[in-house]
Amino acid sequence: MLPFFIYYSMFGFQRVGDFIWQGADARARGFLLGATAGRTTLNGEGLQHQDGHSLLMALSNPAVIGWDPAFAYELAYIIEDGIQKMFGEDRDLIYYISLYNENHPMPAVPEHKTNGLSTKEACLKGLYKFQEADPAKKHMVRLIGTGSIMQQSLGAIDLLAEYDIGCEIWSATNIGELHREAILAERQARLRPLEPAPNFWVKDCLGDFDGVTVICTDNITQYVQLIERYVGGDLVILGTDGFGRSDTREALRRFFEIDKESIAVGALTALARQGKLEASVAQGAIDKFDLKLERPDITIG
């Protein structure tokens, strides 16, 4: 039997987290599908159902591999990989997969390679380049999307094009495993001082860079911060810290500042900090997109 357990994402790792640990202790295998994942995707139900932290909690369980696919082909690769590892390689693993309930176009598989790996191979390592930047633009930034918020990263391309900025697009399918691989590599380097330090994927892909990278997710920012120190240049992390709220997706994404306009402003501000743009350009975009500085937070008053 190949078990697939489908449930509200919020109900896993929070309300039934002990059972997942019990399953891992019992060497359970299978797939946990966290449906309606993300703090802005399940709009209208307030804080009790809006999940932005299950992927971080999943990382605490050594038997669980947590995924955050954006496209249909990524999901197909992940499920195939899980079947191969659990049943082909006889490994006691649980695959947790964040799934969203938002309709959007599903693209074809990119034909180019990422650091020598095919899209499938790189996807299963947790990160791959989805789209090259327009070489005709004066400046270039990297935009990294996860899950349904990938659509917001893609939407920022046209906004930034107006400022002569091209966007290199990446999909982060598994930040947790990028973190685990990095920790393993650092341990090997620590215990084998006579040997060259081993490479690891997130640093190979994102480390040799002195520009601006904007990562946007429907999860809390702490999840992305797991890989922050391996990303070269200036990194902007946009996530959904705070209580879930009952409103439209558009209003929620503006509140948490993970919509395409907020991504564009994040890139412009970082470029201005690097001296590549005038600060007035970033301020003009903030005014144009009507982003507000004030945002309620009961923990800081």
Buried (B, 14 or more C-beta within 10 A) or exposed (E): EEEEBEBBBBBBBEEBBEEBBEBBEEEBBBBBBBBBBBBBBBBEBEEEBBBBBBBBBBBEBEBBBBBBBBBEBBBBBBBEBBBEBBEEEEEEBBBBBBBBEBEEEEEEBBEEEBBEBBBBBBBBBBBBBBBEBBEEBEBBBBBBBBBBBBBBBBBBBEBBBEBEBBBBBBBBBBBBBBBBBBEEBBEEBEEEEEEEEEEBBBBBBBBEBEBBBBBBBBBBBBBBBBBEEBBBBBBBBBBBBBBBBEBEBEBBBBBBBBBBBBBBBBBBBBBBBBEBBEEEBBBEBBEEBEBEEEEEEEEEE
